[in-house]
Amino acid sequence: MEEFREIFAKIQTIAIVGLSKDEAKDSHRVAKYLAEKGYEIIPINPTAYEIMGKKCYKSLADIPASIAKTIDAIDVFRPSNELHDIAIAAASMRSKFGKPDIFWAQIGISDENAAQIARSAGMQVVMDKCMMIEHKNST
């Protein structure tokens, strides 16, 4: 619990990979909750132009440098078999901008190779946990 308290205290901007346009989907509910708690949300979805009133990017690589350098955490709502490529993109961002600090995969999503890529790039890794649930439990 203390680990999560520390994570949430040091992040402000969260890129959500796989943020759905559908308000009934978990990714949308989690993003809305985090936004209501004061976190800046950067939507990542290749099929959307805008989600939650915010410009949506097709991938982490498509985020402009001026925004990418502000991202503290990446929260992933994609299948486990996509985590490897997402971790590589996150590691690339970190090498360019010194951020993100946190690589988070939601409940049911994990890949130890992806976790190792993120850790090797200097990121703290959380897998198979819901950011909303852990936020509620730690605040």
Buried (B, 14 or more C-beta within 10 A) or exposed (E): EEEBBEBBEEBEBBBBBBBBBEEEBBBBBBBBBBBEEEBBBBBBBEEBEEBBEBEBBEEBEEBEEEBBBBBBBBBBBBEBEBBBBBBBBBBBBBEEBEBBBBBBBBBEBBBEEBBEBBBEBEBBBBBEBBBBBBBEEBE
